[in-house]
């Protein structure tokens, strides 16, 4: 057991939305929603201004628009998020070689393995806790100085408690749980505060009269094992006591990203199965976005009523993190599986991961091809002469809300919106004030896509 709360958990505040506000002066202090902007899009991150209206991650974008119609709805700029994530992760590695990233904006750090380790182990618990607080405050200040962004940090003697502390610190705060105070902190919390307790487990515990972490600790391991099974029950009991000996493990390259659900009642209706696949695809894409990755192979997992498990996969022409493409592929795979008798588990995953998502040309091409096929089918039904094939006409330039652009005359800016052959751009940078808005034809030769600017203006002297 540690005597000093030397494990910290860092979580950037509303990271994607915060990067957009820092990059776009006209959006600072205003509601911003990042995610899919189409009819079936899902919110990836909402700024704190948008959260006041009830908008949150994983919410359908259409619902978010109803709750907060005046928000700026932007597509993700993952190159910008990765650039700022790398700055944050490098600042963490300056404090310790043991950094375990959980996503672009979240990581555990073991301070005892770094340059502060000897001091932390040489002093008493009280002095050690004060040193951890000082290190964490310096870290938050460095992040703000280098990126202009805010971070919440939790410090404790275990990963479990450090994560819980960072949740209590949000937004833009620092909470330390002293070693020995774990049960006092956990006791009044609802059972859902513990990792691994989802809605189904919460319901099972509630039916047994267990609603707080203190209730779990008082119930004892035998009752929890009876309710939840041997492994899960024992794990939940240990967590209720604040016990967690998991080490901080340096980053490991993930081979795939996947999600799955087991259903209380076997699904026999194919339409219902396809709807569940859409839901799983959305969750899978959110995990891809959290890691800043994309993938080429979509994998569908189906466990049937007789516990036989089948997997089907399809490799795409290029990496994608597009929810519509992944969902459509998974649905195609589902049509290859005999679901007679019912399905008890479904899973959707993506493998052959790649390090880019910013320009998902494959997804754009898929959407364009589907739109063209639908249009040509309508024309054929109406007796009209089919329109020329895509290859016979110039490609239409597409602009996405939030996209970085530059204009030969007006300089750098970002796309506010586009439609009916026009694109509207606000010309501003992270270092300017709110900029002016201008509208151009979508094929204006002076307007080009560009990469993100750093959130802090580079020192002209290179310092």
Protein Blocks (a to p, Z undefined) as FASTA:
>chain_A
ZZbdfbccdddehkllmmmmmmmmklgoiacdeddfbfkbccfbdcfklmmnopaehiaf
klmmmmmmmbccddddfklmmmmmmmmmmmmmmmocbdcdfbfkbccddfklmmklmmmm
mmcfklmmmmmmmmmmmmmmmmmmmnopacdddddfbfklmmmmmmmmpghiaddddehi
lmmmmmmpcfklpghiafklmmmmmmnopabfklmmmnommlmmmmnojklmmmmmmmmn
opafbdcddddddfbdcdddddfbacfbfklmmmmmmmmmmmmmmmmmmnopacfbdcdd
dddfkopacddddddfbdcfbfklmmmmmmmmmmmpccehiafbdcdddehiafbfklgm
klmmmmmmmmmmmmmmmmmmnopacdddfklpccdddddehiacddfklopaddfbgceh
iacdddddfkbccdddddddfklmkbccdddddfbdcdfklZZ
